[in-house]
Amino acid sequence: MKKLLTLMMVVMVSLTSFAQKDVTKFLGIPVDGTVAAMKQKLMAKGFRQSPYYENQLEGTFNGAEVYVNLMGNNGKIWRVSVGDKNLTDETNVRIRFNNLVHQFSKNNKYVAVSDVESYIIPDDTNISFEMSVHRKRFEADFFQVPSDSMTVNAALNSLMKTYTIEQFNNPTPEQKEDMDRIIGEATQEVFEKHLVWFMINENYGKYSVMIHYENGYNQANGEDL
């Protein structure tokens, strides 16, 4: 059994360098490559060019008319933002926001970053007052679940940087505890690269919801500083 486990580790770690990254997807399309390429793929799905901005499309998403904004970093797309085309009042934006929380929480492609109930906006909440006076952000954060192989590969790669295969097969109690920590941190890092979140935006007393699909691997990380 140990020999089999060792062989699996060697093979998976070797394949990692050749494997394509499993990144956040929007409508099944990986949020990766150039902005122009992403734009063409979305237009092939029926989205249309917006008259306002070059990298903005418009169309229907999840039953609502929306604008889709494509944001790049160093030639690669890192975020797809989907915003309501039609603004609404407090009551309706609360309903829309809470419905999205329920939809995401029931979808097995996502896991909530925090307790789902903490995202729900109570009926008696004065959204306008909270946003203008208390500067409150009504936001819900989810991780899009990455592939199992990518999560395992990330954990194994992190382990192999610290431990030999012999140590992995026969760890001391202290090493076993440290390995559990490394696996947890590596798994968390993979999930954090697959962030999908949404928030309420206000514009002259009217409201909308903006959903962001982010590829953390392409996000700016201070490399230009």
Residue pairs with C-beta under 8 A, 6 or more apart in sequence:
2 169
5 169
6 165
6 168
6 169
9 156
9 160
9 165
9 168
10 165
12 149
12 152
12 153
12 156
13 153
13 156
13 157
13 160
15 153
16 153
16 156
16 157
19 149
19 150
19 153
21 32
21 150
21 217
22 146
22 147
22 149
22 150
23 30
23 31
23 32
23 193
23 194
23 215
23 217
23 218
24 30
24 31
24 144
24 193
24 194
24 195
24 196
24 213
24 214
24 215
24 216
25 31
25 144
25 213
26 80
26 82
26 213
27 42
27 45
27 61
29 38
29 41
29 42
29 45
30 215
31 38
31 77
31 78
31 79
31 80
31 213
31 214
31 215
31 218
32 38
32 76
32 77
32 215
32 217
32 218
33 76
33 77
34 72
34 75
34 76
34 77
35 55
35 70
35 71
35 72
35 76
35 77
37 77
38 70
38 77
38 80
39 55
39 57
39 70
42 57
42 59
42 68
42 70
43 49
43 57
45 59
46 59
46 60
47 57
47 58
47 59
47 68
48 57
48 58
48 59
49 57
49 58
50 56
50 57
50 58
50 67
53 69
55 69
55 70
55 71
55 72
56 67
56 68
56 69
56 70
57 67
57 68
57 70
58 65
58 66
58 67
58 68
58 85
59 65
59 66
59 68
60 66
61 68
61 82
62 103
64 84
64 85
64 86
64 96
65 84
65 85
65 86
66 82
66 83
66 84
66 85
67 82
67 83
67 85
68 80
68 81
68 82
69 80
69 81
69 82
69 83
70 77
70 79
70 80
71 77
71 78
71 79
71 80
71 81
72 78
73 218
73 219
73 220
74 218
74 220
74 223
74 224
76 218
77 215
77 218
78 214
78 215
78 216
78 218
78 219
78 220
79 212
79 213
79 214
79 215
79 219
80 212
80 213
81 210
81 211
81 212
81 213
82 210
82 211
82 212
82 213
83 201
83 208
83 209
83 210
83 211
84 96
84 208
84 209
84 210
86 208
87 203
87 206
87 207
87 208
88 96
88 206
88 207
88 208
89 206
89 207
90 126
90 127
90 128
90 207
92 207
93 127
93 200
93 207
93 208
93 209
94 121
94 123
94 125
94 127
96 209
97 121
97 138
97 140
97 198
97 200
97 209
98 120
98 121
100 140
100 198
100 209
100 211
101 116
101 119
101 120
101 140
104 110
104 112
104 140
104 142
104 196
105 112
105 116
105 142
108 145
109 144
109 145
110 142
110 143
110 144
110 145
110 196
111 142
111 143
111 145
111 191
112 119
112 140
112 141
112 142
113 141
113 142
113 143
113 195
114 141
119 139
119 140
121 127
121 138
127 138
127 200
127 207
128 202
128 205
130 136
130 138
131 137
131 138
131 200
131 202
132 202
137 199
138 199
138 200
139 197
139 198
139 199
139 200
140 197
140 198
140 199
141 195
141 196
141 197
142 195
142 196
142 197
143 191
143 192
143 194
143 195
143 196
144 194
144 195
144 196
144 213
145 191
145 194
146 190
146 191
146 193
146 194
150 190
151 187
151 190
151 191
154 186
154 187
154 189
154 190
155 182
155 183
155 186
155 187
157 186
158 182
158 183
158 185
158 186
159 168
159 179
159 182
159 183
159 186
162 178
162 182
163 171
163 175
163 179
167 175
168 179
171 179
192 216
193 215
193 216
193 217
194 214
194 215
194 216
195 212
195 214
195 216
196 211
196 212
196 213
196 214
197 211
197 212
197 214
198 209
198 210
198 211
198 212
199 209
199 210
200 207
200 208
200 209
201 207
201 208
201 209
201 210
